[in-house]
Amino acid sequence: MRAYLKHLLVAAFIAFGAFAPAVAQTPPTNLASPPADARIYSTFSSAGEHGRTHVWRSADGVRWSRYSLLLRGFFTEIDQQLRTDDAGAVTSLVVRGATTSGPMDETFSIGNGRARWTSPVDQGEAATGGLYWSYGGTIDSTIAFFQALMRDSDGQANLLPSGAARIERLTELDVSANGETKHVVAYAVSGVYWFPLVLWFDTDGEFFASVGGMSTTLLGWQSVEPQLAQAQTAALAARAPALVAQLGQRSSVPVAFRDVRLYDADAGIFRDNMTVVATDGRITAVGPAATTPIPGLANVIDGAGRTLVPGLWDVHMHFGDDTTGPLLLSIGVTNVRDPGNRGEDLLPRIRRINAGEMLGPAIYPSLMIDGPGERAAQFALVARNRSEGVALVRQAAEQGYIGVKLYGSLDPALVRPIAQEARRHGLRVQGHIPTGMRPLAAVRAGYTEITHINWVMMQGVPDEIIADSNGLNRFYGPARYAADYNFESGPMASFFDELARRRIIIDPTIATFEGLYVPEQGEITPAYAAWANALPAAIGRELRGGGIAATDEVSRARMRESFNNMLAGIAALHRRGVPIIAGTDGFGLEIIRELELYVQAGLTPAEALNTATINAARSAGVADRTGSIAIGKDADLALVVGDPSQNIGDLRHVEYVMRDGRLMQAAALRAALGIGAPN
């Protein structure tokens, strides 16, 4: 489970470790072969089945499992063996195999009162007295962890290597398939991540399912996944109003930010000694602190040593569960564009946020459209022909989407008719580039935006990369060739010039590619370095997975060279006037690192901030009411300690965030999720 959790929850880019000093990688051919009577689980999404897990016990009582996954080029091939004590706690664990990023070999054992572990990212030992939360492994290690907590008298336990967790019964229902009915119960574990981790079990205590963006169910029971998802979502949603009441009450009086440094996104400059007043969710006064009156009943916040910025945007945020909203608000993000999600999950969450039933940013969704095939995107709706593509665009318009996002398995011949229909409905067209198509051809066929800097760089790769670009080639191709690109003359310069003439928007998610290309395995991804000590311990381990594995064709040094030239490419696009907008394709925590990298590329802090404020608002067509601090606009605001005009990283230190008339303390939002303050 953790293998695909990492792909999904860390934006499919937090690599899965290869620093294993005490163990060597086991070739897939040497992994265990499941017996005929193994219990089988299917891992699938709307795009189809992606993998299977087999679970069985050997004659000597060892609990075995074998996991195989293929997700749009990312692969996992591992097996696992574990033993438990009478209380169900794991006493030994052995994981063998590999993922796209390298070996996943891991061991855990208890002996002489000491627990010892070696994983792809760490090794250590500690006194016994906790449940081991493995770095990797199959879903069966998670199942064993849940089962041990379920048997514990108070449902709580300390974790090894560190942390604490508790379990609670979440909801239950009856499901039927194949002429059989099962009563299943959902349990939620908190303390491992900042979001609840939920598994479903049957009345015998056997694992039944895990549901989400990618789901796993007992083989033959995939059809009940929508029922499980609906019940799980409803049970978790019932908690959200309490958090609104606790942390997000609307302010009944005006709020005045007095004598702040202000970022004026419309002018692209910082202004000192300013006062801003917000009333009923709108900005009602902006001006010099010495002359701007403050209403008598206002809640006055002193701005000394602080900077007030428009609420940030994350234009590439696949919105997760209900905890995603408070997390984003806690880092100053008040608006997001969701470029692809399950509509049955996302649209109700948008309605609940708008109704004040849960905390979260304003969400502007795009409908993801892909073609059929084993590499189809897991959130996408499938268009097999022109009529289906046009119908999906109309569906997007009717359901309130602001655009469509096209993906790599789509027939390139469908791009133009889809784009034409989108234009008729006032929708933007963004996305990956379909296999066999170059970015320039996609732009000429109607794209208004290219998503991810790697797809911009794909313009210069050889034909054989383009011919199979919907797998790992989309990462390894730019890693291999982008280092040599010249953005001031030649083909790439001409391509950039045309992007500028057409005003094509670029959503680089460059921090994602720093995580893919730069860190060695065992090193923390730079986007999370400031958060390493603030997050639950299990996440902290997973963030040390390093980049994608180096190959004979692409060394780590070459990847770093290409990454550095991608930064130069962003600067070259910016100089030409190509609109840049900031997104993460991750948790959201990465947004400030995204801006830091723009500054590293050569943008000023003010120019970098524009990519996450007014530029982003313009791209969504809502700059008339948000994206800058101006009278009459929504009071989407973040007060940060420090001076981002000198150090853009100070944007991490959010003190207050304001959205929808709610003045919220960032520290309280983080604390509700079990997150501390960043460095």
N, C-alpha and C positions, 0 to 999 in steps of 0.2 A: 504493500500500500504506500509506504513512504516514497518509493520510487516515483509513482505517478503523482503523489501529493506534491513532491518537489517540482515536477514539471508544471503542475497546474498552479500551485499556490505561490511558487516563486517564479512565476511567469514563464515557465518552461525553460528557464535559462540558468538557474542555479545548478551547477554541475554536481555530479554525484561522487566526487572524491576519488583519488587514486593514491593518496599518501598512506601507505600501509606498511610501515617499517618492519613489522614482524611476520607478515604473511604475504604470499605471492598470489597473483591472479590465477583463478582456476579456469581453464578453457571450457566453453559451453559444452563441448563434447564429453567432458568428464563430470558434468553435473548429474545429479540423481535422476533416474527415470521413474516416473510415477507408476505405481501398480494399477491394475485394471479397476480395483475397487476404491481408488482415491476419490475423495470428495472434491468436486470441481466447481470453481467459481469463474464467472465471465466478467471481464472488465470492458465496458462499452460506453459509448456516447451516442448522440444523435447521428454521428457519422458511421456508426457500426461498431463491431467488436474490435478491440485493440489488443486484447491479451487474455490469458487464462492463468489461474492459480490452482494447482493440485495440492491437496493436503491429505496426509495419511500417517499412520503409526507403523513403525517397523516392529519386528518380533521382540526386540529388546526394549521396547517402550519408548524409543526416541520419536519425537513428533517432527515429521518431515514436511517440507513444502517446496514446491518448484513454481517459479513465476516467470512468465515470458510476456513481454510487452513490445509492441511496435507502434509508436505514435508519431506520425508524420516525419519519419526518419530517426527519431530518438528510439533507442532500443534498450531493453533490460532483459538480461538472461541470468537468473540467480537461483540458487537453492538455499535451503535453510534447515538446520536441525536444532531442536531445542529440547531441554529437559526442565521439568518443574518439580517443586517440592510439594508436600501435602497440602499446603495452603494455595497452591497454584502459581507461586512466584517462580520466575525463570531462574534456574541455577546454572545453566550453561546454554550458550548460543553459539552457533557457527554459521556464518553466511559466506557463500562462495559465489563467484561469478563476476559479471561486469555490466556496465551501462555504457552509453555513448561517451561518457567522460572518463572511463577507465575502470579499474577494479573496484568491486564493492565488498571485498573480503573483510570480515569482521568477526571478532570473537569476544565472548564474555564468559567468565567462570567465577565460581565461588569456592574458596578453599582456605582452611585455617583462619576463618573469621574475616577474610578479606575478599573483596570483589575486585576483579581485574578485567580490563577491556582494552581491545585494540580495534580501531575503526579506520576507515580511509582518511580520517581527518585528525584523529587524536589517539592517545593511549594513556592509561592511568590506572589507579587503584584507589580504593577507599574501604573504610569499614563497612561491613554489611549492615543491613537495616533499611533497605529501600528497594523499590522495583526498578529494574533496568529498563530505560527507554532507549531502544537501539537507534543507532544512526541510520541504518538502512534496513535491509531484510525484506521479507515478504509481509503480506498482510497478516500472516499468522502470528507474528511477534506482537502486532497490535491487538489481535484477538486475545492472545494469552494475557497481555497487559490488562485489557478490559475485564477478563474473567477473574483475574486475581483481585482487582478492585471490587468487583461484584460480590466476591466471597468475603471481603474484609468487613468487619463488624460496623465500622463507621464510614466505609467507602472512601477512605483517604489514605494516602501513603506518600512518603518521601520518595524522590526519584534519584536514581543513579544515572549519570554522574552527579546531577544536582537538580534542585527544584522540588516541587510538591504538586500533587494532583488529587482531585476528588472526582467521584462519579455520582451521577444521579439518574433516576429513571425519568425519561423525558416524555414518552407517549407510547401508545400501543394500538394495534388494530389487527383485524383478520384480513388475510389476502388469499386469493384463490387462483390457481393455474393448473392446467393439465388434470382437471377433475379432482384436485386435492386442495384442501384449505389448511392454512397455517395461521396460528396466532403468534404475532411477532411483537417484540418490545424494543424500543429505541432507548439506548443509554447514551448520555453525554458526559464526556470527560473534559474538565477545565484544568488549566494550569500547565498543559503541555504547549499549546499555542495560545494566542490571545483570543482565538475563536473557539467555540466548543467543537470537539471532535466527536462525531456521532456514529455509532455502529448499531445495527439491528441484530437481535438474537431471537431464536425460536424458543419454545417452552422447554426444550431439553438443554438449553444453554449453549446451543451450537450457533456459530456465526451464520447469519442469513444474508445481510446486505450492508452496503455503504453507498449512500446516494449523494450526488452532487454534479458538478460539471462533467466529470467522468464517474460512473457508478460501477459497483461490483455487486453482483447477486449470485446466489446459488444457481448453477446452470439449470436452465429450464424455467426460471422464475423472472427473467428479464422483463416480462410484460407487466409486472406489478410495480416496477420502478416509479412510474408517475404517482401512484397512490402513496408510496412511501415518501417520496419527495414532498408531496402536498402536506401529508401529516407532519413530517419533520419541520417543514418551513412554518406551518401554523403554530406548532408548539414553541419554536424558537421566537417567532414573531410576538407571541403573547408576553414576552419579557420586555420588549422594546418600550412600551409606554411608561414603564416605571423609570427607565433611564431618562426619558424625556422629562418627566416630572422632577427627577432628582438633579439633573445637570443642565437642562435646556429649556427652562421656563422663559417665555417671552418677557422682555423687559417692559414694565408698566410705566416707566418714566424715560425721558430722553437719556441717551448715553453720550457723554462728552469725553473725547480723547484730547486732553489739554497739553499744549506745548510739546508736540511730537515732531520728530523728523518724518516727513511724509513723502511717499513715492507717488509722484504725479505721472501716471502711466500715459495720459493723453499727451503730455509734453515730453515724456521720457526723461524726467529729471527728478532729483530729490530736492525737497524744500524743507528748510529748518524752521523751527519755532512756529508750527502750525497747530490749529485746533479744528477738530472735526466733530460735528454733532449728528447723531442718528436718532430719529424719532419714528417709532412704529415701523421699523425695518427699512426706512429710507434715509438717505443722507440729506439733512436739512440745512447744514451750514458747513462751509469750508473756508478758512481764511487765516490770516496771521493771528497768532495767539494774543497779541496785544490789543487787537481791535475786534475780535470775533466774540459776540456775546454768548454766554452759556445760560440756558434756562435755569430758573431758580431751583426746580425740583430734580435737576439732572443728576444721574450717577456719574460723578467726575472721576476719570482715571488719569493719573499723572503720567505724562509721557517722557519724563526725564530719563535719558539714556535709552530711549526706545524709538522704534521706527514703526509707523503705521503704513501697511501696504494693502493694496486691494487683495481680497481673498484670492488665493492661488487657484489655478486650473491644473488638472491632470487630464490631458486630452487623449490619453490612451490607458484607460482604467477599466478593465473587465471586472465590474463590481461584484464582490463576493457576497457573503452572508450579511446579516444585520450588523455585525461588528465592524464591517468595512466603513460604514458611515462615521461612527465616532472616531475611528482611527484616522480617517482623512481629515476630519475637522480638527483633530488634535495637532495636526502638522500644518494647519492654516489653509487647507484645500477646501474651498466652498463651492466649487463647480467642477464637474467632470464630464468628459465625453466618453461614453461606453461604446467601443467600436465592435462589439459582438458579444452576445450573451444569450442565454436561454430566455426567450420572451416570457414564458410562463413564470419565471423567477423575477426577472428584472422589472417588467411593467408593473406588477403589483407593488414592488418595493418603491418605485417612483411614486405611485399613488399614495402609499403610506407616508413617505417623506413629505410630500406636498400637503397631506392632511394633518401633519404634525403628530403622527402616530409613532414615528421613529426618527432618530437623529441621523442626519446625513446631508451631503451637499446636494445642490441641484444637479440632476443627471440629464444629459442630452444624448440619447442613444442612436446608434447606427445599426442597421440590419445587415448581418453578415450573409453573403451569398457565395456559395461555392458550387463546384461540380461534383459528380459522384466519384467514388473510388476510395481505396483504402487510405489515402492521404487527405481525405476531406476533413475540413476543420470541424471540431467537435461541437461548436455552437452554431454552425452555419445551417441555413436552409438551402436545399439543393435545387439548382436550375440545370436541367438536362438539355433544354432547347430554348429558342427565342421566346416562345409564348410563356414558358415557366419563368424565365428571367424577368420579363416585363410584368408579369403578374405579381412577382415578389416585390418589385419596385412599387407597384400600386398598393400592395399590402403595407409596405413601410410607410407610405404617405398617409394612409388611412389610420394607422396606429400611432402616429405622432413621432415617428423617427425623423431625424434631421438629415440623414444620409444613408447611403449603402456602402458597405465595405466588401470588396471583391477579394477572392482568395485564389490560392495556387492551383486548385484542381479544376477551376472554371475553364470552359472552352474559350480560348482567346477570341473566337468569332462572335461571342455573345457580349463582349465588352461594349462595343459601339451601341447596339440596340438598348442595352441596359442603361448606358450613360445618357442616351437620348431621352429615354423615358424618365430618368431621374431629373434631367434638366427641365422637362415639362412640368414636373411636380415641385420644382425648387429644391431638390435634394442634392447634396454633395456626393461625389464619388471618390472614395479613397480605397487604399488597400495594398495587399501584397500584389505581385504581378503573376498572372497565370503562367503555368509551365509552357515553355516554347515562345514566350513573348518577352521582348525587352522593355524596360521602363519607358523609353521614348515612344515606342509604339502604343503603349497603354495611355500615355499622356495624349497622344494624337487621336486616340480612339475615344477620349472623353474623361479620363481621370482628372480630377481637380486637386488631388493630393496623393502623395506617395507616403506610405506608412513604413517606418523603420529605415535607418540610414543604409542598411545592407542592400535594400532594394534599389536605392539610388546608385550604389556602387556596382550593382549587377549589370549596369549598362556596359561596363568595360570588360566583362569576363568573356572567355571563349564560348563558342557556340555549343560545345558539349556540356557546359555548365547550364546554359539556358535551356537546353533540351530536357534537362532533368532537374529543374530548379525548385521543385516542391518537396524536397527532402533535405538532407544535410548539406547539399550543394549550396543552399541559400546562406549557409554560415561559412562553410569551408571555401567556397568560391571567392567571396570578398576577402576572406582572411589570407588567401594565397596571392591575390592579384592587386588588391587596392593599394598596397604600399608603393606601387610604381606609377600610379596615376598622376598626371599633370593637369591641374585644374585651370591653368592660365593659357594653355595652348593645346591644340590637338582635339581629338574626339570628345573627351570628357568636358573640356572647356566649351565646346560647341553645344553639348547637351545641357550644361548649366545655363548657357545663354538662352536656350530655348525655354528652359524652366522659368527663367526670369521673365521673358517676353509673355509667357502664358500666365504668369502669376500663380504657378503651381505651388501649393503649400507642402512643406516637408515636416513630418513628425518623426524626428530622428531616433528617439529612445536610445540615445548614444550610451547612457549609463548601462543599459542592458548589454551592449556589445563590449563595454569595458569589462563587465563580468564574464563574458564569454571568452575574451581573447587575452586578457592581461594577467589575472592571478594564476599562480601555480596551484595545483591541488594541495589542499591543506591550508591555504591562505584565505582570509576572509575577502569576500567581494567588496571592493571599495565603497560601493553605494551604501553598505551597511556598517562600515567601520565605526561611524559615530554612534550607532545604535547597539553595538555588540553587547555592551554590558547592561543595556536597558530592557532587553527582550527576554522572554522565557528561555530557560536554558536549552531546551530541545531545539528551538529555532536557531540559537546561537551556534550550535554544532552544525546544523545544516547549511548555514551561511558560509561555512569554511570549505565548501566543496571545490572551489577553484573553477577554472574555465573548462571549455571543451578540450578533449584530449588532443595533444599534438599528434601528428602523423608523419610518415616518411616524406610526404609532400609539403606539409605545413608545420613548421616548428613553432614553439612558443615565441621565439624571437621574431619570427616572421609575422605572427599574429599581432604582436605589439607594434611592429612597424606599420602594419595595415591600419590598426586602430588609430595610431597617431596621424596617419594621413587622412583617415575619416574625419578627425577633428579639423584638419586643414580644409577638408571639403566643406564642412559646416561653415567655416569662416568664409570660404570662397562663395558659397551660396548666399550668405548674409551680405557680403560686399556687393553682390549683384542685385540685392533687393528681393531675393526669394524669401517669402514669409516662412519663418521658423516658428513652430509651436511646440510646447514642452509636454511630453507625456512619459510614462514610465513602463507600461506593460508589466507592472509588478504589484507589490503591496501598496504602493503610494509613498512609502518611506523614501523611495529613491528620487523623488522629485527635486530635492535640493542638490543632490549630486548631479542630476541632469543639468541644472543651472550652473553649477561649479564647472562642469566640463565645457559649457558654452563660453564661460569666462576664460578658461584655460585655452580655448581655441582662439580667443582674441576679441570676443564681444566684451563690452563694458558691463559692469553689474546692472546698470539701468537697461541696457539693451537685452541682457539675459532675462531680467524680470519682465520685460515686455512680452517675451515668448510665453510666459505663464500667466499673463494678465490680459491686457487689451488685445494683443494679437490672437490669443486663444478665443476670446469672446467674439472677435470679428469672424473667426473661422466658423463659429457656431451660429452666427447671425444674430447675436444678442448683445452687441456692444452698445446698443442704445440704452441698456438698463444695467449692465454690470461690466466688470473688467477694469474699471478705474474709479477713483474717488472723486466724485463730482455731485453737485447738488441735484437731487431728483433721482439719482440712481439707487439701486438696491444697496443696502448697507452690508455688503460682503467685504469683511475687513479682517485683518490679522495684525495684532500688535506683537512685535518681536523685540526681545531684549538684544540690543546691539545696533550695529550700523552696517547693514548690507550694502550700502554704497561703497564701503571699503572692503568688507568681507562678506561675500554673498552667502557663505555658510552660516552666517548669523540668522538666516531665515529659519533654521531648525529650532531656534529658541523661542517658540511661540508662547506667549503669556495668556493672551485672550484671542478668541476668534468669535466673530459675529456673523450670523447667517439667519435669515428669515426672522429678524427681530430678536434672536436669542443671543445673549452675551454669555459665552461659555469659557470656563477656565481650561486651558489645554492640559494642565497637570491632572485635573480631575478626570477629564476624558481618558487620558492615558491610564490613570490608576484603575479606572473601571475595567480596563482590558488587561491589567496585569503588566503594564509597560512603564518603565521609568523614564527619566530624562536623558536626552542624548548628550554626548560629550560636547 
